[in-house]
Amino acid sequence: QVQLVESGGGLVQPGGSLRLSCAASGTIFSINTMGWYRQAPGKQREFLATMHSGGNTNYADSVKGRFTISRDNAKNTVFLQMNSLKPEDTAVYYCHLEDWATRRAYWGQGTQVTVSS
């Protein structure tokens, strides 16, 4: 069973930064994609960024230039560095993993990010 555990959320002022982490545990094929999504109250879950184990990245236009995804393959951990945060970035942020061997996808429990003065 694969488990994803996010950390790093919290309250930050507009213009501030946060770094989210997500650690995956369990049996995971070495070739996989890990990424981040978010869901604000009353809205659908939104794609933010993904990073393949080979290094390719993909970003939503809404966060390009402000958010940076990175990962430590040895530790099955993915990070999301969020800069220049805005109140509209307030949401629950979810980690996602797609295992390319099994084609199964997994979600973390989510971590709350609140941007407010």
Number of C-alpha atoms within 10 A of each C-alpha: 7 15 16 21 17 22 16 14 18 14 14 18 14 17 14 14 16 18 16 21 22 27 18 22 14 10 10 18 13 14 13 21 20 27 26 26 19 21 18 16 9 6 9 9 15 15 19 22 23 26 21 19 19 11 11 9 16 15 18 14 11 11 17 12 12 13 20 19 22 20 21 11 15 7 10 19 18 26 23 23 14 19 17 15 22 16 15 11 20 20 22 18 26 25 29 23 27 19 18 15 11 10 11 11 14 16 20 19 13 22 21 19 22 20 20 16 9
